């Protein structure tokens, strides 16, 4: 199964797979039954033919034994109806060994060894591999007669009978398949509804989170319909937990924002005031500067945490637009020209290819700014930052931000996307450990992903992938 298959497609695939397996089973059973019926019919036909030939052979042999050859020929010539109806012929062996028809059905018996088809030597399964004849030898006073049954005509009637049975059984199988299809569809209907809702989960907001209800209310409380109720209960608890977390975060933000704002305003006011004692004034200025800087950092950290939380719960709607990645990235890089010149870091955009992507520019801008800021932060002078963009063979759009900075050890690759985690425990570089987690949750909102490839001392490469369904090449 394809990894790009969504939940609704998966349930429909399971629906068809289950039904197709049932159909294959029915077809196999149908084939086995038809073969069995055919074998039984052939075996029964062989028994009836042998019974008929024994009866006629005994009757005609009595005439030959107690009467005469002429009497026997007179009887069979004047009463041919029974022989013709059963495709039986009576032949006489001439002096030259040829079969001469006396009465009954006309059968081409030239170059046929009638002794090979006598009753004791012919088994029922020989009808499938040999010329279907049955023969009985009759001994007269001066002539040799053979009673020969041609099974071909009777096999044709048998085939018609078998074919009508096959058609009847086939119609019955089709009817049963339709009924089973309906039963499977009714049974899996709640699961289809649940899968469809799960596929739409990425577009939900916490306030508009729907409940899963089967389309057919008759099955709402039966079979898999109970699954919807269980998922609804989990969603209610999840919604309650998210709302509680949001309320808690709002309360923290409300309680901290006011005093932080007061600290900032007070320190700014104090820094602008005058003092008689120059030393006291310098100390106060230094302390208040540190206080203001710490307050601003705490406020910025709080705002970033709130932004991450909003992304996780889908607080803000997407406003998708079609953009050219090359033009978009070149515009962002223009913001860093002076910074790159001051830091003596070169930026290469030669690897940018024209590629149109339907995405949200605001979120993508924040993603790119975070990645490029990190590249500047952890790169030394005379190093280079390289950017690539284009389409992968699998249809995904990609953006690469490559630097030749200090790099990241492999054991930290998964941890750098968790909140407040920093590779540098001494905090020699400014930051809060929230930039990459924000990038990750924003990409999840855009249905994308991010990979990192890095080694300590060898630089880093962050690759952003955007989903194929929102990507198309420029003409």
The 8 nearest C-alpha neighbors of each residue, nearest first, counted from 0:
[[1, 2, 4, 9, 3, 12, 8, 13],
 [0, 2, 3, 4, 5, 9, 8, 12],
 [1, 3, 4, 0, 5, 9, 6, 8],
 [4, 2, 1, 5, 0, 6, 8, 9],
 [3, 5, 2, 1, 8, 9, 6, 0],
 [6, 4, 8, 7, 9, 3, 198, 2],
 [5, 7, 9, 194, 8, 198, 10, 4],
 [8, 6, 194, 195, 10, 9, 5, 191],
 [9, 7, 11, 5, 6, 10, 12, 4],
 [8, 10, 6, 12, 7, 11, 5, 13],
 [11, 9, 13, 7, 12, 8, 14, 191],
 [12, 10, 14, 8, 13, 9, 15, 7],
 [11, 13, 9, 15, 14, 10, 16, 8],
 [14, 12, 16, 10, 11, 15, 17, 9],
 [15, 13, 11, 17, 12, 16, 10, 18],
 [14, 16, 18, 12, 17, 13, 19, 11],
 [17, 15, 13, 19, 14, 18, 12, 20],
 [18, 16, 20, 14, 15, 19, 13, 21],
 [17, 19, 21, 15, 20, 16, 22, 14],
 [20, 18, 22, 16, 21, 17, 15, 23],
 [21, 19, 23, 17, 22, 18, 16, 24],
 [20, 22, 18, 24, 19, 23, 25, 17],
 [21, 23, 19, 25, 24, 20, 26, 18],
 [24, 22, 20, 26, 25, 21, 19, 27],
 [23, 25, 21, 27, 22, 26, 20, 28],
 [24, 26, 22, 28, 23, 27, 29, 21],
 [27, 25, 29, 23, 28, 24, 22, 30],
 [26, 28, 30, 24, 29, 25, 23, 31],
 [27, 29, 25, 31, 30, 26, 32, 24],
 [30, 28, 26, 32, 27, 31, 25, 33],
 [29, 31, 27, 33, 28, 32, 26, 34],
 [32, 30, 28, 34, 33, 29, 35, 27],
 [33, 31, 35, 29, 34, 30, 28, 36],
 [34, 32, 36, 30, 35, 31, 37, 29],
 [33, 35, 37, 31, 32, 36, 30, 38],
 [34, 36, 32, 38, 33, 37, 31, 39],
 [37, 35, 33, 39, 34, 38, 32, 40],
 [38, 36, 34, 40, 35, 39, 33, 41],
 [37, 39, 41, 35, 40, 36, 42, 34],
 [38, 40, 42, 36, 37, 41, 43, 35],
 [39, 41, 43, 37, 42, 38, 44, 36],
 [42, 40, 44, 38, 43, 39, 45, 37],
 [41, 43, 39, 45, 44, 40, 123, 38],
 [42, 44, 40, 46, 45, 41, 39, 47],
 [45, 43, 41, 47, 46, 42, 40, 48],
 [44, 46, 48, 42, 43, 47, 123, 49],
 [45, 47, 43, 49, 44, 48, 50, 42],
 [46, 48, 50, 44, 45, 49, 51, 43],
 [49, 47, 51, 45, 50, 46, 44, 52],
 [48, 50, 52, 46, 51, 47, 53, 45],
 [49, 51, 47, 53, 48, 52, 46, 54],
 [52, 50, 48, 54, 49, 53, 47, 55],
 [53, 51, 49, 55, 54, 50, 56, 48],
 [52, 54, 56, 50, 51, 55, 57, 49],
 [53, 55, 51, 57, 52, 56, 50, 58],
 [56, 54, 58, 52, 57, 53, 59, 51],
 [57, 55, 53, 59, 58, 54, 52, 60],
 [56, 58, 60, 54, 55, 59, 53, 61],
 [59, 57, 55, 61, 56, 60, 54, 62],
 [60, 58, 62, 56, 61, 57, 55, 63],
 [59, 61, 63, 57, 62, 58, 56, 137],
 [62, 60, 64, 59, 58, 63, 65, 57],
 [61, 63, 66, 59, 60, 65, 64, 71],
 [64, 62, 60, 139, 67, 61, 66, 68],
 [63, 65, 61, 62, 66, 60, 139, 67],
 [66, 64, 62, 63, 61, 67, 60, 68],
 [65, 67, 62, 63, 64, 70, 68, 71],
 [68, 66, 70, 63, 69, 71, 140, 65],
 [67, 69, 71, 70, 63, 139, 72, 140],
 [68, 70, 72, 71, 67, 73, 66, 74],
 [71, 69, 73, 67, 68, 72, 74, 66],
 [72, 70, 68, 74, 73, 69, 62, 63],
 [73, 71, 69, 75, 74, 70, 76, 68],
 [72, 74, 70, 76, 71, 75, 69, 77],
 [73, 75, 71, 72, 77, 76, 78, 70],
 [76, 74, 78, 72, 77, 73, 79, 102],
 [77, 75, 73, 102, 74, 78, 79, 72],
 [76, 78, 74, 75, 73, 79, 72, 102],
 [77, 79, 75, 76, 80, 74, 81, 82],
 [80, 78, 103, 82, 81, 76, 75, 77],
 [81, 79, 83, 82, 78, 84, 103, 85],
 [80, 82, 84, 83, 79, 85, 78, 103],
 [81, 83, 87, 103, 79, 85, 80, 84],
 [82, 84, 104, 103, 86, 80, 85, 81],
 [85, 83, 81, 82, 86, 80, 87, 104],
 [84, 86, 82, 83, 87, 81, 148, 153],
 [87, 85, 83, 104, 149, 84, 148, 82],
 [88, 86, 148, 82, 104, 85, 147, 103],
 [87, 89, 103, 104, 147, 102, 146, 90],
 [90, 88, 146, 102, 101, 145, 100, 103],
 [91, 89, 100, 101, 99, 145, 144, 98],
 [90, 92, 144, 99, 98, 143, 93, 145],
 [91, 93, 98, 97, 96, 143, 99, 144],
 [94, 92, 96, 95, 97, 91, 98, 99],
 [93, 95, 96, 92, 97, 142, 91, 98],
 [94, 96, 93, 97, 92, 98, 99, 91],
 [97, 95, 93, 94, 92, 98, 91, 99],
 [96, 98, 93, 92, 95, 99, 94, 109],
 [99, 97, 92, 91, 90, 93, 100, 96],
 [98, 100, 91, 90, 92, 97, 101, 93],
 [99, 101, 90, 102, 89, 91, 98, 88],
 [100, 102, 90, 89, 99, 91, 76, 72],
 [103, 101, 89, 76, 100, 88, 75, 79],
 [102, 104, 88, 82, 83, 79, 87, 89],
 [105, 103, 83, 88, 86, 87, 106, 82],
 [104, 106, 88, 103, 107, 100, 86, 102],
 [105, 107, 108, 104, 88, 149, 87, 86],
 [108, 106, 109, 105, 111, 110, 98, 100],
 [107, 109, 111, 106, 110, 98, 113, 112],
 [108, 110, 111, 107, 98, 97, 112, 106],
 [111, 109, 108, 112, 97, 107, 113, 98],
 [110, 112, 108, 109, 113, 115, 107, 114],
 [113, 111, 114, 115, 110, 116, 108, 109],
 [112, 114, 115, 116, 111, 134, 117, 145],
 [113, 115, 116, 112, 117, 134, 136, 135],
 [114, 116, 113, 112, 117, 120, 121, 134],
 [117, 115, 133, 134, 114, 113, 121, 132],
 [116, 118, 134, 120, 114, 135, 119, 115],
 [117, 119, 121, 120, 133, 116, 134, 49],
 [120, 118, 117, 121, 122, 116, 49, 115],
 [121, 119, 118, 117, 116, 122, 115, 114],
 [120, 122, 118, 116, 119, 117, 125, 123],
 [123, 121, 125, 124, 120, 119, 126, 118],
 [122, 124, 125, 45, 42, 126, 121, 41],
 [125, 123, 126, 122, 127, 128, 42, 41],
 [126, 124, 128, 127, 123, 122, 129, 121],
 [125, 127, 124, 131, 128, 129, 123, 130],
 [128, 126, 125, 124, 129, 131, 130, 123],
 [127, 129, 125, 126, 130, 124, 131, 123],
 [128, 130, 125, 126, 131, 127, 132, 124],
 [131, 129, 132, 126, 128, 125, 127, 151],
 [130, 132, 126, 150, 129, 151, 149, 133],
 [133, 131, 149, 148, 150, 130, 116, 134],
 [134, 132, 148, 116, 147, 117, 118, 149],
 [133, 135, 147, 117, 116, 146, 113, 148],
 [136, 134, 146, 117, 145, 56, 137, 147],
 [135, 137, 145, 144, 146, 134, 138, 143],
 [138, 136, 144, 145, 60, 143, 135, 139],
 [139, 137, 143, 144, 136, 142, 140, 63],
 [140, 138, 63, 142, 141, 68, 143, 137],
 [139, 141, 142, 68, 67, 138, 63, 64],
 [140, 142, 139, 143, 68, 138, 67, 144],
 [143, 141, 139, 140, 144, 138, 91, 92],
 [142, 144, 138, 92, 91, 139, 137, 145],
 [143, 145, 91, 137, 90, 136, 138, 92],
 [146, 144, 136, 90, 137, 135, 89, 147],
 [145, 147, 89, 135, 134, 88, 136, 90],
 [148, 146, 134, 88, 87, 133, 145, 89],
 [147, 149, 87, 133, 132, 86, 150, 134],
 [150, 148, 132, 151, 86, 87, 131, 147],
 [149, 151, 153, 131, 152, 132, 154, 148],
 [152, 150, 154, 153, 149, 155, 131, 132],
 [153, 151, 155, 154, 150, 156, 149, 86],
 [152, 154, 156, 150, 155, 151, 157, 149],
 [155, 153, 157, 151, 152, 156, 150, 158],
 [156, 154, 158, 152, 157, 153, 151, 159],
 [157, 155, 159, 153, 154, 158, 160, 152],
 [156, 158, 154, 160, 155, 159, 153, 161],
 [157, 159, 161, 155, 160, 156, 162, 154],
 [160, 158, 162, 156, 161, 157, 163, 155],
 [159, 161, 157, 163, 158, 162, 156, 164],
 [160, 162, 158, 164, 159, 163, 157, 165],
 [163, 161, 165, 159, 164, 160, 158, 166],
 [164, 162, 166, 160, 165, 161, 167, 159],
 [163, 165, 161, 167, 162, 166, 168, 160],
 [166, 164, 162, 168, 163, 167, 169, 161],
 [167, 165, 169, 163, 168, 164, 170, 162],
 [168, 166, 164, 170, 169, 165, 163, 171],
 [167, 169, 171, 165, 166, 170, 164, 172],
 [170, 168, 166, 172, 171, 167, 165, 173],
 [171, 169, 173, 167, 172, 168, 166, 174],
 [170, 172, 168, 174, 169, 173, 175, 167],
 [173, 171, 169, 175, 174, 170, 176, 168],
 [174, 172, 176, 170, 175, 171, 177, 169],
 [173, 175, 171, 177, 172, 176, 170, 178],
 [174, 176, 172, 178, 173, 177, 179, 171],
 [177, 175, 173, 179, 178, 174, 180, 172],
 [178, 176, 180, 174, 175, 179, 173, 181],
 [177, 179, 175, 181, 176, 180, 182, 174],
 [178, 180, 182, 176, 181, 177, 183, 175],
 [181, 179, 177, 183, 178, 182, 176, 184],
 [180, 182, 184, 178, 179, 183, 185, 177],
 [181, 183, 179, 185, 180, 184, 186, 178],
 [184, 182, 186, 180, 185, 181, 187, 179],
 [185, 183, 181, 187, 186, 182, 188, 180],
 [186, 184, 182, 188, 183, 187, 181, 218],
 [185, 187, 183, 184, 188, 182, 223, 222],
 [188, 186, 190, 184, 189, 185, 183, 191],
 [187, 189, 191, 185, 190, 186, 184, 192],
 [190, 188, 213, 192, 224, 191, 187, 223],
 [189, 191, 193, 187, 188, 192, 194, 223],
 [192, 190, 188, 194, 193, 189, 7, 10],
 [193, 191, 189, 195, 190, 194, 213, 188],
 [192, 194, 190, 196, 191, 195, 211, 189],
 [195, 193, 7, 6, 197, 191, 196, 192],
 [196, 194, 7, 192, 198, 197, 193, 191],
 [195, 197, 199, 193, 194, 198, 192, 200],
 [198, 196, 200, 194, 199, 195, 193, 6],
 [199, 197, 195, 196, 200, 6, 194, 5],
 [198, 200, 196, 197, 201, 202, 195, 203],
 [199, 201, 197, 203, 202, 198, 196, 208],
 [200, 202, 199, 203, 198, 444, 313, 197],
 [203, 201, 200, 199, 204, 313, 316, 444],
 [204, 202, 200, 201, 208, 207, 205, 313],
 [203, 205, 313, 207, 206, 314, 208, 312],
 [204, 206, 208, 207, 312, 203, 313, 238],
 [205, 207, 204, 208, 203, 314, 238, 209],
 [206, 208, 204, 205, 209, 203, 202, 210],
 [207, 209, 205, 206, 203, 204, 210, 238],
 [210, 208, 207, 211, 203, 196, 206, 231],
 [209, 211, 231, 212, 208, 234, 227, 196],
 [212, 210, 227, 193, 231, 209, 196, 213],
 [211, 213, 210, 214, 227, 192, 219, 189],
 [214, 212, 189, 215, 219, 192, 216, 224],
 [213, 215, 216, 212, 192, 189, 188, 219],
 [214, 216, 213, 217, 218, 219, 188, 189],
 [215, 217, 219, 218, 213, 214, 220, 212],
 [218, 216, 215, 219, 220, 221, 213, 214],
 [217, 219, 221, 216, 220, 215, 224, 213],
 [220, 218, 224, 216, 217, 213, 221, 215],
 [221, 219, 224, 225, 218, 222, 217, 216],
 [222, 220, 218, 224, 219, 225, 223, 217],
 [221, 223, 224, 225, 186, 220, 218, 226],
 [224, 222, 225, 226, 189, 221, 190, 186],
 [223, 225, 219, 189, 221, 226, 220, 222],
 [224, 226, 228, 223, 227, 220, 221, 222],
 [227, 225, 229, 223, 224, 228, 230, 189],
 [228, 226, 230, 225, 229, 224, 211, 231],
 [227, 229, 231, 225, 226, 230, 232, 224],
 [228, 230, 226, 232, 231, 227, 233, 225],
 [231, 229, 233, 227, 232, 228, 234, 226],
 [232, 230, 234, 228, 229, 233, 210, 227],
 [231, 233, 235, 229, 230, 234, 228, 236],
 [232, 234, 230, 236, 231, 235, 237, 229],
 [235, 233, 237, 231, 236, 232, 238, 230],
 [234, 236, 238, 232, 237, 233, 239, 231],
 [235, 237, 239, 233, 234, 238, 240, 232],
 [238, 236, 234, 240, 239, 235, 233, 241],
 [239, 237, 235, 241, 240, 236, 234, 242],
 [238, 240, 236, 242, 237, 241, 243, 235],
 [239, 241, 243, 237, 238, 242, 244, 236],
 [242, 240, 244, 238, 243, 239, 245, 237],
 [241, 243, 245, 239, 244, 240, 246, 238],
 [242, 244, 240, 246, 241, 245, 239, 247],
 [245, 243, 247, 241, 242, 246, 248, 240],
 [244, 246, 242, 248, 247, 243, 241, 249],
 [247, 245, 249, 243, 248, 244, 242, 250],
 [248, 246, 244, 250, 245, 249, 243, 251],
 [247, 249, 251, 245, 250, 246, 252, 244],
 [250, 248, 252, 246, 247, 251, 253, 245],
 [249, 251, 253, 247, 248, 252, 254, 246],
 [252, 250, 248, 254, 249, 253, 255, 247],
 [251, 253, 249, 255, 250, 254, 256, 248],
 [254, 252, 250, 256, 251, 255, 249, 257],
 [253, 255, 251, 252, 256, 250, 257, 258],
 [256, 254, 252, 253, 257, 258, 251, 259],
 [255, 257, 259, 253, 252, 258, 254, 260],
 [256, 258, 260, 259, 255, 261, 254, 253],
 [259, 257, 261, 260, 255, 256, 262, 254],
 [260, 258, 262, 256, 261, 257, 294, 255],
 [259, 261, 257, 263, 258, 262, 256, 264],
 [260, 262, 258, 264, 259, 263, 265, 257],
 [263, 261, 259, 265, 260, 264, 266, 258],
 [262, 264, 260, 291, 266, 261, 265, 267],
 [263, 265, 261, 267, 262, 266, 268, 260],
 [266, 264, 268, 262, 267, 263, 261, 269],
 [265, 267, 269, 287, 263, 268, 264, 262],
 [266, 268, 270, 264, 265, 269, 263, 271],
 [269, 267, 265, 271, 266, 270, 264, 272],
 [270, 268, 266, 272, 271, 267, 265, 287],
 [269, 271, 267, 268, 272, 284, 266, 287],
 [270, 272, 268, 269, 267, 273, 266, 284],
 [273, 271, 269, 270, 268, 274, 267, 280],
 [272, 274, 271, 275, 280, 270, 269, 277],
 [275, 273, 276, 280, 277, 272, 279, 278],
 [276, 274, 277, 273, 280, 279, 278, 272],
 [275, 277, 279, 274, 278, 280, 281, 273],
 [276, 278, 280, 279, 275, 281, 274, 282],
 [279, 277, 281, 280, 276, 282, 283, 275],
 [280, 278, 282, 276, 281, 277, 283, 274],
 [279, 281, 277, 283, 278, 282, 274, 284],
 [280, 282, 284, 278, 283, 279, 285, 277],
 [283, 281, 285, 279, 284, 280, 286, 278],
 [282, 284, 280, 286, 281, 285, 287, 279],
 [283, 285, 281, 287, 282, 286, 270, 288],
 [286, 284, 288, 282, 283, 287, 281, 289],
 [287, 285, 283, 289, 288, 284, 282, 290],
 [286, 288, 290, 284, 266, 289, 285, 283],
 [289, 287, 285, 291, 290, 286, 284, 292],
 [290, 288, 292, 286, 287, 291, 293, 285],
 [291, 289, 287, 293, 288, 292, 294, 286],
 [290, 292, 294, 288, 263, 289, 293, 287],
 [291, 293, 289, 295, 294, 290, 288, 296],
 [294, 292, 296, 290, 295, 291, 289, 297],
 [293, 295, 291, 297, 296, 292, 259, 290],
 [294, 296, 298, 292, 293, 297, 299, 291],
 [297, 295, 293, 299, 294, 298, 300, 292],
 [298, 296, 300, 294, 299, 295, 301, 293],
 [297, 299, 295, 301, 296, 300, 294, 302],
 [298, 300, 296, 302, 301, 297, 295, 303],
 [301, 299, 297, 303, 298, 302, 296, 304],
 [300, 302, 298, 304, 299, 303, 297, 305],
 [301, 303, 305, 299, 300, 304, 306, 298],
 [302, 304, 306, 300, 305, 301, 299, 307],
 [305, 303, 307, 301, 306, 302, 308, 300],
 [304, 306, 308, 302, 303, 307, 309, 301],
 [305, 307, 303, 309, 304, 308, 302, 310],
 [308, 306, 304, 310, 305, 309, 437, 303],
 [307, 309, 305, 311, 306, 310, 304, 312],
 [310, 308, 314, 306, 312, 307, 311, 313],
 [311, 309, 313, 307, 308, 312, 440, 314],
 [312, 310, 308, 309, 313, 307, 440, 314],
 [311, 313, 309, 310, 314, 205, 308, 204],
 [314, 312, 204, 310, 311, 315, 309, 203],
 [313, 315, 309, 312, 204, 310, 316, 205],
 [316, 314, 313, 317, 309, 310, 204, 312],
 [317, 315, 318, 314, 313, 204, 202, 203],
 [316, 318, 319, 359, 315, 445, 444, 358],
 [317, 319, 359, 316, 320, 358, 360, 361],
 [318, 320, 359, 358, 317, 357, 321, 360],
 [321, 319, 357, 358, 359, 322, 318, 360],
 [320, 322, 357, 356, 358, 355, 319, 323],
 [323, 321, 355, 356, 324, 320, 357, 327],
 [322, 324, 355, 326, 325, 354, 327, 353],
 [325, 323, 327, 326, 354, 328, 322, 355],
 [324, 326, 353, 328, 327, 351, 323, 352],
 [327, 325, 329, 323, 324, 328, 330, 353],
 [326, 328, 324, 330, 325, 329, 323, 331],
 [329, 327, 331, 330, 325, 326, 324, 332],
 [330, 328, 332, 326, 331, 327, 325, 333],
 [329, 331, 333, 327, 328, 332, 326, 334],
 [332, 330, 328, 333, 329, 334, 327, 335],
 [333, 331, 329, 334, 335, 330, 328, 336],
 [334, 332, 330, 331, 335, 336, 329, 337],
 [333, 335, 332, 331, 336, 330, 337, 338],
 [336, 334, 338, 332, 333, 337, 339, 331],
 [337, 335, 339, 338, 333, 334, 340, 332],
 [338, 336, 340, 339, 335, 341, 334, 342],
 [337, 339, 335, 341, 340, 336, 342, 334],
 [340, 338, 344, 342, 336, 337, 341, 343],
 [339, 341, 343, 337, 338, 342, 336, 344],
 [342, 340, 338, 343, 339, 337, 344, 336],
 [341, 343, 339, 344, 340, 380, 338, 379],
 [344, 342, 340, 380, 381, 341, 339, 345],
 [345, 343, 339, 382, 381, 342, 383, 380],
 [344, 346, 383, 384, 339, 382, 347, 343],
 [345, 347, 384, 383, 385, 348, 344, 339],
 [348, 346, 385, 349, 384, 386, 345, 383],
 [349, 347, 386, 350, 351, 385, 346, 387],
 [350, 348, 351, 347, 387, 386, 385, 352],
 [349, 351, 387, 348, 386, 352, 388, 347],
 [352, 350, 387, 388, 325, 349, 348, 386],
 [353, 351, 389, 388, 325, 354, 350, 387],
 [352, 354, 325, 323, 324, 389, 355, 351],
 [353, 355, 472, 323, 324, 389, 473, 352],
 [356, 354, 323, 322, 471, 472, 473, 324],
 [357, 355, 470, 321, 322, 358, 469, 471],
 [356, 358, 321, 469, 320, 319, 470, 322],
 [357, 359, 319, 320, 356, 360, 321, 445],
 [358, 360, 319, 318, 361, 320, 362, 363],
 [359, 361, 363, 362, 364, 358, 320, 319],
 [362, 360, 364, 363, 359, 365, 366, 318],
 [361, 363, 365, 364, 360, 359, 366, 441],
 [362, 364, 366, 360, 365, 361, 367, 359],
 [365, 363, 361, 367, 362, 366, 360, 368],
 [366, 364, 368, 362, 363, 367, 369, 361],
 [367, 365, 363, 438, 369, 364, 368, 362],
 [366, 368, 370, 364, 369, 365, 371, 363],
 [369, 367, 365, 371, 370, 366, 372, 364],
 [370, 368, 372, 366, 367, 371, 434, 365],
 [369, 371, 367, 373, 372, 368, 366, 374],
 [370, 372, 374, 368, 373, 369, 367, 375],
 [373, 371, 369, 375, 374, 370, 368, 376],
 [374, 372, 376, 370, 371, 375, 377, 369],
 [373, 375, 371, 372, 376, 377, 402, 378],
 [376, 374, 372, 378, 373, 377, 371, 344],
 [375, 377, 373, 374, 378, 372, 428, 379],
 [376, 378, 404, 374, 375, 405, 373, 379],
 [379, 377, 404, 375, 376, 374, 403, 405],
 [380, 378, 382, 404, 381, 377, 344, 342],
 [379, 381, 343, 382, 344, 342, 378, 383],
 [380, 382, 344, 343, 379, 383, 345, 342],
 [383, 381, 344, 380, 379, 403, 378, 345],
 [384, 382, 345, 344, 346, 402, 403, 385],
 [383, 385, 402, 346, 401, 347, 345, 386],
 [384, 386, 347, 401, 346, 400, 348, 402],
 [385, 387, 400, 348, 399, 401, 350, 347],
 [388, 386, 350, 351, 399, 398, 348, 385],
 [387, 389, 398, 351, 397, 352, 399, 350],
 [390, 388, 352, 397, 396, 354, 391, 353],
 [389, 391, 396, 395, 397, 394, 392, 354],
 [390, 392, 395, 393, 394, 396, 389, 397],
 [391, 393, 394, 390, 395, 396, 389, 467],
 [392, 394, 391, 395, 467, 390, 396, 466],
 [395, 393, 467, 392, 391, 390, 396, 470],
 [396, 394, 467, 391, 466, 390, 393, 465],
 [395, 397, 390, 465, 464, 389, 391, 394],
 [398, 396, 464, 463, 388, 389, 390, 395],
 [397, 399, 388, 463, 462, 387, 464, 400],
 [400, 398, 462, 387, 386, 461, 401, 388],
 [399, 401, 386, 461, 460, 385, 462, 398],
 [402, 400, 460, 385, 384, 459, 399, 386],
 [401, 403, 384, 458, 459, 404, 374, 383],
 [404, 402, 458, 382, 457, 383, 378, 459],
 [403, 405, 378, 458, 377, 402, 406, 379],
 [404, 406, 456, 458, 455, 377, 457, 378],
 [407, 405, 458, 455, 456, 459, 454, 457],
 [408, 406, 455, 454, 453, 409, 411, 405],
 [407, 409, 455, 454, 410, 411, 453, 406],
 [410, 408, 412, 411, 407, 454, 453, 455],
 [409, 411, 408, 412, 413, 414, 407, 415],
 [410, 412, 414, 409, 413, 408, 415, 407],
 [413, 411, 409, 414, 410, 415, 451, 408],
 [412, 414, 411, 415, 416, 410, 417, 409],
 [415, 413, 411, 416, 417, 412, 420, 410],
 [414, 416, 417, 413, 412, 420, 411, 421],
 [415, 417, 436, 435, 414, 413, 418, 439],
 [418, 416, 414, 415, 436, 420, 419, 433],
 [417, 419, 433, 420, 436, 432, 416, 415],
 [418, 420, 432, 433, 431, 421, 417, 436],
 [421, 419, 432, 418, 417, 415, 414, 422],
 [422, 420, 432, 423, 419, 424, 415, 431],
 [421, 423, 424, 420, 411, 415, 407, 414],
 [422, 424, 421, 425, 426, 427, 428, 420],
 [425, 423, 426, 422, 421, 427, 420, 428],
 [424, 426, 423, 427, 428, 422, 421, 429],
 [427, 425, 428, 424, 423, 429, 430, 421],
 [426, 428, 425, 429, 423, 424, 430, 422],
 [429, 427, 426, 430, 376, 423, 377, 425],
 [430, 428, 427, 426, 431, 376, 432, 296],
 [431, 429, 432, 428, 433, 426, 434, 421],
 [430, 432, 433, 419, 300, 429, 421, 434],
 [431, 433, 419, 420, 421, 430, 434, 418],
 [432, 434, 436, 431, 418, 419, 435, 437],
 [435, 433, 437, 436, 369, 432, 438, 431],
 [434, 436, 438, 416, 437, 433, 439, 415],
 [437, 435, 416, 439, 433, 438, 434, 417],
 [436, 438, 434, 435, 440, 439, 307, 433],
 [439, 437, 435, 366, 441, 436, 440, 442],
 [438, 440, 436, 442, 437, 441, 435, 443],
 [441, 439, 443, 437, 442, 438, 310, 444],
 [442, 440, 444, 438, 443, 439, 437, 310],
 [443, 441, 447, 445, 439, 444, 440, 448],
 [442, 444, 446, 440, 445, 441, 447, 439],
 [443, 445, 441, 442, 446, 440, 310, 201],
 [444, 446, 442, 443, 447, 441, 358, 465],
 [447, 445, 443, 444, 442, 466, 465, 448],
 [446, 448, 465, 442, 464, 445, 443, 466],
 [447, 449, 464, 442, 463, 443, 465, 450],
 [450, 448, 463, 462, 464, 439, 451, 461],
 [451, 449, 462, 461, 463, 452, 448, 460],
 [452, 450, 461, 460, 462, 453, 412, 449],
 [451, 453, 460, 459, 461, 450, 454, 412],
 [452, 454, 459, 407, 406, 458, 460, 451],
 [455, 453, 408, 407, 406, 457, 456, 458],
 [454, 456, 406, 407, 408, 457, 405, 453],
 [455, 457, 405, 406, 458, 454, 404, 407],
 [458, 456, 454, 406, 455, 403, 405, 404],
 [457, 459, 403, 406, 404, 402, 405, 456],
 [460, 458, 453, 406, 402, 401, 452, 461],
 [459, 461, 401, 452, 400, 451, 453, 462],
 [462, 460, 451, 400, 399, 450, 452, 401],
 [461, 463, 399, 450, 449, 398, 451, 460],
 [462, 464, 449, 398, 397, 448, 399, 461],
 [465, 463, 397, 448, 447, 396, 449, 395],
 [464, 466, 447, 396, 395, 397, 467, 463],
 [467, 465, 395, 468, 447, 469, 446, 464],
 [466, 468, 395, 394, 470, 469, 465, 396],
 [469, 467, 466, 470, 471, 394, 395, 465],
 [468, 470, 357, 467, 466, 356, 471, 358],
 [469, 471, 356, 467, 468, 357, 355, 396],
 [472, 470, 355, 356, 473, 469, 354, 467],
 [473, 471, 354, 355, 474, 470, 353, 390],
 [472, 474, 354, 355, 471, 353, 323, 356],
 [473, 472, 471, 354, 353, 355, 323, 352]]
